């Protein structure tokens, strides 16, 4: 039987190959974090203002309220989080007409690796793309060239609480075969 791989060996050896370059910016500078936090807060405020959903079949009101409170807390305190990791894609040429570029999907496996590594080290992390919605402002704050797009922002730091159990719905309630059921 083969020897089990540790999480870091798995992360190191498992990657998506799509001929795109994933690049990272780790923001620790208080002024830079404040600018990104401000952009995030503006986007979060818009979403919260438009969110009229009280509950969903898989998200009862109490759970949605807790999630909303956590999102708002993070929006208020993002500038205090030790590191904001930005996952970017580098392209060979600028996008025509400055339009958003596809290809961010190739970034998410790398982001998942960051999340797994953070958890293995006892750090808290949670990805978002909301704070990157104002592409022009993000490009200006991060000094991104026209050939680079920011796709995910991952705040990383020591958790204030404990890692508790996660609730996962049974597979029978979350997976459909061949069509929506």
PyMOL commands that set and color helices and strands:
alter all, ss='L'
color gray80, all
select helices_A, chain A and resi 7-13+30-50+61-80+96-98+105-120+130-132+135-142+171-174
alter helices_A, ss='H'
color red, helices_A
select strands_A, chain A and resi 21-27+83-90+123-128+148-158
alter strands_A, ss='S'
color yellow, strands_A
deselect
rebuild
show_as cartoon
